[in-house]
Amino acid sequence: MRVAELCPNCATYINATCIIYNGEYLSSIEVPPLMSLDEILGNINETFTALTGTGAPTTIPLFVGQLYIDTSVAHLYIGMGTTTVNWGLLSVISTTTTTTTV
């Protein structure tokens, strides 16, 4: 059985705000040491959202596998490398009123 613990810093039950990361800087999600898990989860949520814009992507992907949607012609790109502007065109996105397919 697990027992709830009180945080020694804020005197509330331990949660994501109380857990502090104590590792190396994580550049892909901008996480420095001593950041709370609550803040890290927010960074992950923002980082792993697909980028959108008009025209092909012109920025360097933050991570391999990052998605970019060209809203002007419905193209889906995927990040292929993180040292140069390196995006691969996956497919044209076709939509209907009920589903989206790739």
Biopython code that builds the backbone (N, CA, C, O; Angstrom):
import numpy as np
from Bio.PDB.StructureBuilder import StructureBuilder

atoms = [
    (1, "MET", "N", (0.843, -1.176, 0.000)),
    (1, "MET", "CA", (0.000, 0.000, 0.000)),
    (1, "MET", "C", (0.889, 1.240, 0.000)),
    (1, "MET", "O", (1.881, 1.308, 0.725)),
    (2, "ARG", "N", (0.522, 2.204, -0.813)),
    (2, "ARG", "CA", (1.281, 3.444, -0.900)),
    (2, "ARG", "C", (0.667, 4.480, 0.033)),
    (2, "ARG", "O", (-0.555, 4.621, 0.096)),
    (3, "VAL", "N", (1.512, 5.199, 0.750)),
    (3, "VAL", "CA", (1.060, 6.216, 1.690)),
    (3, "VAL", "C", (1.402, 7.587, 1.122)),
    (3, "VAL", "O", (2.517, 7.800, 0.646)),
    (4, "ALA", "N", (0.453, 8.519, 1.167)),
    (4, "ALA", "CA", (0.701, 9.876, 0.686)),
    (4, "ALA", "C", (1.732, 10.549, 1.586)),
    (4, "ALA", "O", (1.686, 10.427, 2.810)),
    (5, "GLU", "N", (2.663, 11.264, 0.954)),
    (5, "GLU", "CA", (3.710, 11.947, 1.706)),
    (5, "GLU", "C", (3.525, 13.452, 1.595)),
    (5, "GLU", "O", (3.026, 13.963, 0.593)),
    (6, "LEU", "N", (3.937, 14.144, 2.641)),
    (6, "LEU", "CA", (3.904, 15.602, 2.617)),
    (6, "LEU", "C", (5.225, 16.132, 2.081)),
    (6, "LEU", "O", (6.295, 15.636, 2.433)),
    (7, "CYS", "N", (5.140, 17.136, 1.233)),
    (7, "CYS", "CA", (6.328, 17.782, 0.680)),
    (7, "CYS", "C", (7.005, 18.596, 1.786)),
    (7, "CYS", "O", (6.336, 19.360, 2.481)),
    (8, "PRO", "N", (8.312, 18.445, 1.957)),
    (8, "PRO", "CA", (8.990, 19.212, 3.006)),
    (8, "PRO", "C", (9.093, 20.703, 2.695)),
    (8, "PRO", "O", (9.351, 21.503, 3.594)),
    (9, "ASN", "N", (8.894, 21.087, 1.430)),
    (9, "ASN", "CA", (9.007, 22.498, 1.048)),
    (9, "ASN", "C", (7.703, 23.269, 1.166)),
    (9, "ASN", "O", (7.684, 24.406, 1.638)),
    (10, "CYS", "N", (6.598, 22.635, 0.729)),
    (10, "CYS", "CA", (5.339, 23.389, 0.696)),
    (10, "CYS", "C", (4.271, 22.841, 1.637)),
    (10, "CYS", "O", (3.193, 23.425, 1.745)),
    (11, "ALA", "N", (4.553, 21.720, 2.328)),
    (11, "ALA", "CA", (3.656, 21.128, 3.320)),
    (11, "ALA", "C", (2.312, 20.692, 2.744)),
    (11, "ALA", "O", (1.313, 20.665, 3.464)),
    (12, "THR", "N", (2.272, 20.350, 1.450)),
    (12, "THR", "CA", (1.083, 19.756, 0.851)),
    (12, "THR", "C", (1.463, 18.348, 0.399)),
    (12, "THR", "O", (2.634, 17.970, 0.451)),
    (13, "TYR", "N", (0.492, 17.587, -0.036)),
    (13, "TYR", "CA", (0.807, 16.251, -0.525)),
    (13, "TYR", "C", (1.707, 16.350, -1.755)),
    (13, "TYR", "O", (1.523, 17.232, -2.594)),
    (14, "ILE", "N", (2.662, 15.463, -1.859)),
    (14, "ILE", "CA", (3.615, 15.487, -2.974)),
    (14, "ILE", "C", (2.863, 15.282, -4.291)),
    (14, "ILE", "O", (2.068, 14.352, -4.429)),
    (15, "ASN", "N", (3.130, 16.168, -5.255)),
    (15, "ASN", "CA", (2.517, 16.079, -6.581)),
    (15, "ASN", "C", (3.554, 16.501, -7.621)),
    (15, "ASN", "O", (4.738, 16.603, -7.300)),
    (16, "ALA", "N", (3.131, 16.744, -8.848)),
    (16, "ALA", "CA", (4.063, 17.071, -9.935)),
    (16, "ALA", "C", (4.805, 18.382, -9.704)),
    (16, "ALA", "O", (5.879, 18.579, -10.270)),
    (17, "THR", "N", (4.266, 19.274, -8.895)),
    (17, "THR", "CA", (4.946, 20.532, -8.606)),
    (17, "THR", "C", (6.115, 20.312, -7.659)),
    (17, "THR", "O", (7.092, 21.060, -7.699)),
    (18, "CYS", "N", (6.027, 19.296, -6.807)),
    (18, "CYS", "CA", (7.067, 19.028, -5.803)),
    (18, "CYS", "C", (8.249, 18.236, -6.356)),
    (18, "CYS", "O", (9.336, 18.276, -5.779)),
    (19, "ILE", "N", (8.060, 17.523, -7.454)),
    (19, "ILE", "CA", (9.119, 16.675, -7.990)),
    (19, "ILE", "C", (10.040, 17.527, -8.856)),
    (19, "ILE", "O", (9.588, 18.171, -9.803)),
    (20, "ILE", "N", (11.332, 17.531, -8.530)),
    (20, "ILE", "CA", (12.304, 18.378, -9.205)),
    (20, "ILE", "C", (13.266, 17.510, -10.024)),
    (20, "ILE", "O", (13.789, 16.510, -9.534)),
    (21, "TYR", "N", (13.487, 17.914, -11.281)),
    (21, "TYR", "CA", (14.420, 17.206, -12.162)),
    (21, "TYR", "C", (15.843, 17.575, -11.776)),
    (21, "TYR", "O", (16.152, 18.752, -11.590)),
    (22, "ASN", "N", (16.710, 16.577, -11.655)),
    (22, "ASN", "CA", (18.089, 16.828, -11.252)),
    (22, "ASN", "C", (19.060, 16.164, -12.220)),
    (22, "ASN", "O", (20.008, 15.504, -11.793)),
    (23, "GLY", "N", (18.831, 16.332, -13.515)),
    (23, "GLY", "CA", (19.701, 15.740, -14.521)),
    (23, "GLY", "C", (20.343, 16.802, -15.389)),
    (23, "GLY", "O", (20.383, 17.980, -15.033)),
    (24, "GLU", "N", (20.846, 16.366, -16.534)),
    (24, "GLU", "CA", (21.481, 17.286, -17.483)),
    (24, "GLU", "C", (20.430, 18.103, -18.222)),
    (24, "GLU", "O", (19.260, 17.726, -18.275)),
    (25, "TYR", "N", (20.861, 19.229, -18.794)),
    (25, "TYR", "CA", (19.980, 20.085, -19.588)),
    (25, "TYR", "C", (19.440, 19.297, -20.774)),
    (25, "TYR", "O", (20.210, 18.669, -21.501)),
    (26, "LEU", "N", (18.128, 19.323, -20.977)),
    (26, "LEU", "CA", (17.484, 18.643, -22.099)),
    (26, "LEU", "C", (17.097, 19.702, -23.127)),
    (26, "LEU", "O", (16.057, 20.349, -23.002)),
    (27, "SER", "N", (17.941, 19.872, -24.142)),
    (27, "SER", "CA", (17.761, 20.980, -25.081)),
    (27, "SER", "C", (16.517, 20.841, -25.949)),
    (27, "SER", "O", (15.907, 21.849, -26.303)),
    (28, "SER", "N", (16.128, 19.628, -26.299)),
    (28, "SER", "CA", (14.990, 19.467, -27.217)),
    (28, "SER", "C", (13.666, 19.919, -26.599)),
    (28, "SER", "O", (12.745, 20.298, -27.322)),
    (29, "ILE", "N", (13.566, 19.881, -25.280)),
    (29, "ILE", "CA", (12.338, 20.353, -24.630)),
    (29, "ILE", "C", (12.620, 21.488, -23.640)),
    (29, "ILE", "O", (11.760, 21.840, -22.833)),
    (30, "GLU", "N", (13.815, 22.053, -23.704)),
    (30, "GLU", "CA", (14.222, 23.191, -22.881)),
    (30, "GLU", "C", (13.979, 22.950, -21.391)),
    (30, "GLU", "O", (13.227, 23.678, -20.744)),
    (31, "VAL", "N", (14.633, 21.912, -20.863)),
    (31, "VAL", "CA", (14.505, 21.571, -19.456)),
    (31, "VAL", "C", (15.874, 21.666, -18.780)),
    (31, "VAL", "O", (16.753, 20.839, -19.025)),
    (32, "PRO", "N", (16.048, 22.679, -17.929)),
    (32, "PRO", "CA", (17.289, 22.772, -17.163)),
    (32, "PRO", "C", (17.181, 21.956, -15.874)),
    (32, "PRO", "O", (16.078, 21.594, -15.464)),
    (33, "PRO", "N", (18.302, 21.669, -15.238)),
    (33, "PRO", "CA", (18.241, 21.023, -13.930)),
    (33, "PRO", "C", (17.432, 21.883, -12.947)),
    (33, "PRO", "O", (17.373, 23.106, -13.081)),
    (34, "LEU", "N", (16.829, 21.244, -11.989)),
    (34, "LEU", "CA", (16.039, 21.868, -10.923)),
    (34, "LEU", "C", (14.712, 22.455, -11.401)),
    (34, "LEU", "O", (14.164, 23.343, -10.747)),
    (35, "MET", "N", (14.184, 21.972, -12.534)),
    (35, "MET", "CA", (12.857, 22.374, -12.998)),
    (35, "MET", "C", (11.842, 21.375, -12.442)),
    (35, "MET", "O", (12.142, 20.187, -12.323)),
    (36, "SER", "N", (10.658, 21.844, -12.107)),
    (36, "SER", "CA", (9.638, 20.951, -11.546)),
    (36, "SER", "C", (9.016, 20.080, -12.646)),
    (36, "SER", "O", (8.970, 20.460, -13.816)),
    (37, "LEU", "N", (8.548, 18.921, -12.238)),
    (37, "LEU", "CA", (7.905, 18.012, -13.183)),
    (37, "LEU", "C", (6.690, 18.664, -13.819)),
    (37, "LEU", "O", (6.406, 18.422, -14.992)),
    (38, "ASP", "N", (5.981, 19.472, -13.082)),
    (38, "ASP", "CA", (4.817, 20.177, -13.607)),
    (38, "ASP", "C", (5.198, 21.064, -14.792)),
    (38, "ASP", "O", (4.501, 21.073, -15.807)),
    (39, "GLU", "N", (6.298, 21.809, -14.671)),
    (39, "GLU", "CA", (6.778, 22.670, -15.759)),
    (39, "GLU", "C", (7.291, 21.830, -16.938)),
    (39, "GLU", "O", (7.073, 22.181, -18.097)),
    (40, "ILE", "N", (7.970, 20.725, -16.632)),
    (40, "ILE", "CA", (8.487, 19.848, -17.684)),
    (40, "ILE", "C", (7.346, 19.282, -18.514)),
    (40, "ILE", "O", (7.444, 19.231, -19.741)),
    (41, "LEU", "N", (6.281, 18.863, -17.876)),
    (41, "LEU", "CA", (5.127, 18.331, -18.609)),
    (41, "LEU", "C", (4.529, 19.394, -19.525)),
    (41, "LEU", "O", (4.086, 19.078, -20.630)),
    (42, "GLY", "N", (4.511, 20.646, -19.082)),
    (42, "GLY", "CA", (4.039, 21.743, -19.933)),
    (42, "GLY", "C", (4.935, 21.927, -21.147)),
    (42, "GLY", "O", (4.441, 22.137, -22.255)),
    (43, "ASN", "N", (6.257, 21.850, -20.950)),
    (43, "ASN", "CA", (7.201, 21.977, -22.070)),
    (43, "ASN", "C", (7.022, 20.839, -23.069)),
    (43, "ASN", "O", (7.055, 21.057, -24.280)),
    (44, "ILE", "N", (6.836, 19.639, -22.563)),
    (44, "ILE", "CA", (6.620, 18.488, -23.448)),
    (44, "ILE", "C", (5.356, 18.693, -24.269)),
    (44, "ILE", "O", (5.349, 18.436, -25.473)),
    (45, "ASN", "N", (4.301, 19.148, -23.636)),
    (45, "ASN", "CA", (3.038, 19.368, -24.333)),
    (45, "ASN", "C", (3.194, 20.398, -25.446)),
    (45, "ASN", "O", (2.641, 20.215, -26.531)),
    (46, "GLU", "N", (3.937, 21.479, -25.200)),
    (46, "GLU", "CA", (4.144, 22.510, -26.216)),
    (46, "GLU", "C", (5.079, 22.036, -27.327)),
    (46, "GLU", "O", (4.845, 22.333, -28.498)),
    (47, "THR", "N", (6.127, 21.311, -26.973)),
    (47, "THR", "CA", (7.143, 20.890, -27.934)),
    (47, "THR", "C", (6.614, 19.867, -28.923)),
    (47, "THR", "O", (6.936, 19.934, -30.110)),
    (48, "PHE", "N", (5.815, 18.932, -28.461)),
    (48, "PHE", "CA", (5.395, 17.832, -29.318)),
    (48, "PHE", "C", (4.084, 18.085, -30.044)),
    (48, "PHE", "O", (3.463, 17.150, -30.550)),
    (49, "THR", "N", (3.662, 19.324, -30.098)),
    (49, "THR", "CA", (2.514, 19.711, -30.908)),
    (49, "THR", "C", (3.014, 19.980, -32.327)),
    (49, "THR", "O", (4.061, 20.601, -32.510)),
    (50, "ALA", "N", (2.274, 19.516, -33.322)),
    (50, "ALA", "CA", (2.680, 19.729, -34.713)),
    (50, "ALA", "C", (2.732, 21.226, -35.029)),
    (50, "ALA", "O", (1.854, 21.988, -34.623)),
    (51, "LEU", "N", (3.768, 21.633, -35.754)),
    (51, "LEU", "CA", (3.888, 23.010, -36.212)),
    (51, "LEU", "C", (2.998, 23.208, -37.425)),
    (51, "LEU", "O", (2.725, 22.254, -38.154)),
    (52, "THR", "N", (2.544, 24.427, -37.651)),
    (52, "THR", "CA", (1.757, 24.731, -38.843)),
    (52, "THR", "C", (2.255, 26.034, -39.446)),
    (52, "THR", "O", (2.863, 26.860, -38.765)),
    (53, "GLY", "N", (1.990, 26.203, -40.723)),
    (53, "GLY", "CA", (2.356, 27.431, -41.414)),
    (53, "GLY", "C", (1.982, 27.323, -42.876)),
    (53, "GLY", "O", (1.474, 26.295, -43.324)),
    (54, "THR", "N", (2.236, 28.389, -43.618)),
    (54, "THR", "CA", (1.961, 28.356, -45.048)),
    (54, "THR", "C", (3.278, 28.190, -45.784)),
    (54, "THR", "O", (4.238, 28.919, -45.535)),
    (55, "GLY", "N", (3.316, 27.240, -46.676)),
    (55, "GLY", "CA", (4.537, 26.937, -47.400)),
    (55, "GLY", "C", (5.355, 25.878, -46.682)),
    (55, "GLY", "O", (5.058, 25.504, -45.547)),
    (56, "ALA", "N", (6.389, 25.402, -47.362)),
    (56, "ALA", "CA", (7.261, 24.377, -46.781)),
    (56, "ALA", "C", (7.985, 24.938, -45.560)),
    (56, "ALA", "O", (8.229, 26.143, -45.494)),
    (57, "PRO", "N", (8.329, 24.096, -44.600)),
    (57, "PRO", "CA", (9.015, 24.575, -43.396)),
    (57, "PRO", "C", (10.413, 25.099, -43.726)),
    (57, "PRO", "O", (11.103, 24.548, -44.583)),
    (58, "THR", "N", (10.821, 26.155, -43.045)),
    (58, "THR", "CA", (12.132, 26.769, -43.279)),
    (58, "THR", "C", (12.994, 26.791, -42.019)),
    (58, "THR", "O", (14.098, 27.336, -42.033)),
    (59, "THR", "N", (12.500, 26.207, -40.940)),
    (59, "THR", "CA", (13.252, 26.175, -39.688)),
    (59, "THR", "C", (13.897, 24.803, -39.498)),
    (59, "THR", "O", (13.513, 23.829, -40.146)),
    (60, "ILE", "N", (14.864, 24.740, -38.617)),
    (60, "ILE", "CA", (15.512, 23.468, -38.282)),
    (60, "ILE", "C", (14.592, 22.718, -37.314)),
    (60, "ILE", "O", (14.155, 23.295, -36.319)),
    (61, "PRO", "N", (14.292, 21.450, -37.586)),
    (61, "PRO", "CA", (13.446, 20.689, -36.651)),
    (61, "PRO", "C", (14.084, 20.611, -35.265)),
    (61, "PRO", "O", (15.304, 20.503, -35.143)),
    (62, "LEU", "N", (13.255, 20.667, -34.224)),
    (62, "LEU", "CA", (13.754, 20.548, -32.857)),
    (62, "LEU", "C", (14.165, 19.116, -32.536)),
    (62, "LEU", "O", (15.051, 18.887, -31.713)),
    (63, "PHE", "N", (13.511, 18.148, -33.195)),
    (63, "PHE", "CA", (13.816, 16.742, -32.969)),
    (63, "PHE", "C", (13.417, 15.953, -34.216)),
    (63, "PHE", "O", (12.536, 16.368, -34.970)),
    (64, "VAL", "N", (14.069, 14.825, -34.422)),
    (64, "VAL", "CA", (13.726, 13.948, -35.542)),
    (64, "VAL", "C", (12.318, 13.413, -35.285)),
    (64, "VAL", "O", (12.031, 12.897, -34.205)),
    (65, "GLY", "N", (11.455, 13.538, -36.268)),
    (65, "GLY", "CA", (10.076, 13.091, -36.125)),
    (65, "GLY", "C", (9.101, 14.228, -35.860)),
    (65, "GLY", "O", (7.893, 13.997, -35.794)),
    (66, "GLN", "N", (9.601, 15.452, -35.708)),
    (66, "GLN", "CA", (8.710, 16.591, -35.500)),
    (66, "GLN", "C", (7.831, 16.762, -36.733)),
    (66, "GLN", "O", (8.304, 16.600, -37.858)),
    (67, "LEU", "N", (6.567, 17.084, -36.533)),
    (67, "LEU", "CA", (5.628, 17.235, -37.645)),
    (67, "LEU", "C", (5.397, 18.707, -37.959)),
    (67, "LEU", "O", (5.430, 19.564, -37.076)),
    (68, "TYR", "N", (5.162, 18.976, -39.247)),
    (68, "TYR", "CA", (4.842, 20.314, -39.730)),
    (68, "TYR", "C", (3.741, 20.174, -40.776)),
    (68, "TYR", "O", (3.856, 19.360, -41.693)),
    (69, "ILE", "N", (2.680, 20.960, -40.642)),
    (69, "ILE", "CA", (1.566, 20.929, -41.597)),
    (69, "ILE", "C", (1.566, 22.239, -42.378)),
    (69, "ILE", "O", (1.444, 23.320, -41.802)),
    (70, "ASP", "N", (1.702, 22.128, -43.692)),
    (70, "ASP", "CA", (1.595, 23.286, -44.592)),
    (70, "ASP", "C", (0.112, 23.481, -44.859)),
    (70, "ASP", "O", (-0.491, 22.704, -45.599)),
    (71, "THR", "N", (-0.481, 24.506, -44.267)),
    (71, "THR", "CA", (-1.926, 24.703, -44.367)),
    (71, "THR", "C", (-2.372, 25.275, -45.711)),
    (71, "THR", "O", (-3.563, 25.257, -46.021)),
    (72, "SER", "N", (-1.435, 25.781, -46.513)),
    (72, "SER", "CA", (-1.832, 26.365, -47.797)),
    (72, "SER", "C", (-2.117, 25.300, -48.853)),
    (72, "SER", "O", (-2.977, 25.499, -49.710)),
    (73, "VAL", "N", (-1.402, 24.168, -48.801)),
    (73, "VAL", "CA", (-1.627, 23.094, -49.783)),
    (73, "VAL", "C", (-1.836, 21.726, -49.129)),
    (73, "VAL", "O", (-1.819, 20.701, -49.809)),
    (74, "ALA", "N", (-2.031, 21.715, -47.808)),
    (74, "ALA", "CA", (-2.290, 20.490, -47.043)),
    (74, "ALA", "C", (-1.210, 19.423, -47.224)),
    (74, "ALA", "O", (-1.511, 18.265, -47.514)),
    (75, "HIS", "N", (0.041, 19.824, -47.053)),
    (75, "HIS", "CA", (1.153, 18.874, -47.069)),
    (75, "HIS", "C", (1.599, 18.601, -45.638)),
    (75, "HIS", "O", (1.586, 19.498, -44.795)),
    (76, "LEU", "N", (1.995, 17.359, -45.370)),
    (76, "LEU", "CA", (2.505, 16.973, -44.061)),
    (76, "LEU", "C", (3.985, 16.650, -44.186)),
    (76, "LEU", "O", (4.372, 15.803, -44.992)),
    (77, "TYR", "N", (4.820, 17.324, -43.389)),
    (77, "TYR", "CA", (6.264, 17.124, -43.389)),
    (77, "TYR", "C", (6.692, 16.501, -42.061)),
    (77, "TYR", "O", (6.006, 16.638, -41.048)),
    (78, "ILE", "N", (7.840, 15.813, -42.084)),
    (78, "ILE", "CA", (8.413, 15.256, -40.868)),
    (78, "ILE", "C", (9.883, 15.669, -40.782)),
    (78, "ILE", "O", (10.601, 15.656, -41.781)),
    (79, "GLY", "N", (10.321, 16.036, -39.567)),
    (79, "GLY", "CA", (11.711, 16.426, -39.355)),
    (79, "GLY", "C", (12.635, 15.235, -39.518)),
    (79, "GLY", "O", (12.428, 14.190, -38.900)),
    (80, "MET", "N", (13.669, 15.395, -40.362)),
    (80, "MET", "CA", (14.594, 14.296, -40.658)),
    (80, "MET", "C", (15.945, 14.460, -39.973)),
    (80, "MET", "O", (16.696, 13.489, -39.878)),
    (81, "GLY", "N", (16.274, 15.641, -39.500)),
    (81, "GLY", "CA", (17.553, 15.892, -38.847)),
    (81, "GLY", "C", (17.481, 17.189, -38.070)),
    (81, "GLY", "O", (16.583, 17.999, -38.295)),
    (82, "THR", "N", (18.423, 17.397, -37.152)),
    (82, "THR", "CA", (18.356, 18.563, -36.275)),
    (82, "THR", "C", (19.546, 19.515, -36.410)),
    (82, "THR", "O", (19.746, 20.384, -35.561)),
    (83, "THR", "N", (20.327, 19.353, -37.466)),
    (83, "THR", "CA", (21.470, 20.256, -37.645)),
    (83, "THR", "C", (21.268, 21.248, -38.781)),
    (83, "THR", "O", (21.915, 22.295, -38.812)),
    (84, "THR", "N", (20.380, 20.929, -39.711)),
    (84, "THR", "CA", (20.060, 21.830, -40.824)),
    (84, "THR", "C", (18.565, 21.777, -41.074)),
    (84, "THR", "O", (17.857, 20.972, -40.469)),
    (85, "VAL", "N", (18.083, 22.632, -41.966)),
    (85, "VAL", "CA", (16.677, 22.574, -42.361)),
    (85, "VAL", "C", (16.498, 21.289, -43.156)),
    (85, "VAL", "O", (16.844, 21.235, -44.336)),
    (86, "ASN", "N", (15.971, 20.275, -42.531)),
    (86, "ASN", "CA", (15.899, 18.943, -43.127)),
    (86, "ASN", "C", (14.531, 18.328, -42.843)),
    (86, "ASN", "O", (14.335, 17.646, -41.836)),
    (87, "TRP", "N", (13.588, 18.585, -43.755)),
    (87, "TRP", "CA", (12.225, 18.089, -43.627)),
    (87, "TRP", "C", (11.901, 17.175, -44.800)),
    (87, "TRP", "O", (12.302, 17.459, -45.929)),
    (88, "GLY", "N", (11.195, 16.100, -44.557)),
    (88, "GLY", "CA", (10.747, 15.212, -45.613)),
    (88, "GLY", "C", (9.252, 15.345, -45.805)),
    (88, "GLY", "O", (8.505, 15.386, -44.828)),
    (89, "LEU", "N", (8.805, 15.414, -47.037)),
    (89, "LEU", "CA", (7.377, 15.482, -47.337)),
    (89, "LEU", "C", (6.789, 14.087, -47.199)),
    (89, "LEU", "O", (7.169, 13.176, -47.934)),
    (90, "LEU", "N", (5.876, 13.918, -46.272)),
    (90, "LEU", "CA", (5.248, 12.610, -46.064)),
    (90, "LEU", "C", (4.123, 12.366, -47.060)),
    (90, "LEU", "O", (4.098, 11.346, -47.748)),
    (91, "SER", "N", (3.196, 13.310, -47.129)),
    (91, "SER", "CA", (2.027, 13.079, -47.961)),
    (91, "SER", "C", (1.196, 14.348, -48.063)),
    (91, "SER", "O", (1.406, 15.323, -47.342)),
    (92, "VAL", "N", (0.248, 14.298, -48.983)),
    (92, "VAL", "CA", (-0.773, 15.330, -49.068)),
    (92, "VAL", "C", (-1.895, 14.903, -48.141)),
    (92, "VAL", "O", (-2.308, 13.744, -48.163)),
    (93, "ILE", "N", (-2.388, 15.809, -47.337)),
    (93, "ILE", "CA", (-3.466, 15.503, -46.406)),
    (93, "ILE", "C", (-4.791, 15.729, -47.119)),
    (93, "ILE", "O", (-5.028, 16.804, -47.669)),
    (94, "SER", "N", (-5.651, 14.724, -47.110)),
    (94, "SER", "CA", (-6.988, 14.896, -47.688)),
    (94, "SER", "C", (-7.999, 14.865, -46.556)),
    (94, "SER", "O", (-7.884, 14.063, -45.629)),
    (95, "THR", "N", (-8.969, 15.726, -46.634)),
    (95, "THR", "CA", (-9.967, 15.814, -45.555)),
    (95, "THR", "C", (-11.375, 15.679, -46.110)),
    (95, "THR", "O", (-11.650, 15.998, -47.267)),
    (96, "THR", "N", (-12.239, 15.204, -45.259)),
    (96, "THR", "CA", (-13.671, 15.164, -45.543)),
    (96, "THR", "C", (-14.370, 15.811, -44.361)),
    (96, "THR", "O", (-13.708, 16.328, -43.460)),
    (97, "THR", "N", (-15.651, 15.793, -44.349)),
    (97, "THR", "CA", (-16.367, 16.421, -43.225)),
    (97, "THR", "C", (-16.313, 15.580, -41.969)),
    (97, "THR", "O", (-16.641, 16.074, -40.891)),
    (98, "THR", "N", (-15.901, 14.294, -42.076)),
    (98, "THR", "CA", (-15.919, 13.454, -40.874)),
    (98, "THR", "C", (-14.551, 12.954, -40.441)),
    (98, "THR", "O", (-14.344, 12.709, -39.253)),
    (99, "THR", "N", (-13.606, 12.792, -41.369)),
    (99, "THR", "CA", (-12.302, 12.234, -40.988)),
    (99, "THR", "C", (-11.166, 12.948, -41.704)),
    (99, "THR", "O", (-11.376, 13.608, -42.722)),
    (100, "THR", "N", (-9.983, 12.811, -41.173)),
    (100, "THR", "CA", (-8.765, 13.281, -41.823)),
    (100, "THR", "C", (-7.851, 12.102, -42.025)),
    (100, "THR", "O", (-7.617, 11.334, -41.092)),
    (101, "THR", "N", (-7.329, 11.942, -43.223)),
    (101, "THR", "CA", (-6.436, 10.818, -43.506)),
    (101, "THR", "C", (-5.109, 11.327, -44.048)),
    (101, "THR", "O", (-5.023, 12.419, -44.609)),
    (102, "VAL", "N", (-4.097, 10.524, -43.871)),
    (102, "VAL", "CA", (-2.766, 10.864, -44.408)),
    (102, "VAL", "C", (-2.377, 9.799, -45.394)),
    (102, "VAL", "O", (-1.296, 9.865, -45.980)),
]
sb = StructureBuilder()
sb.init_structure("model")
sb.init_model(0)
sb.init_chain("A")
sb.init_seg("    ")
for serial, (resi, resn, name, xyz) in enumerate(atoms, 1):
    if name == "N":
        sb.init_residue(resn, " ", resi, " ")
    sb.init_atom(name, np.array(xyz, "f"), 0.0, 1.0, " ", f" {name:<3s}", serial, name[0])
structure = sb.get_structure()
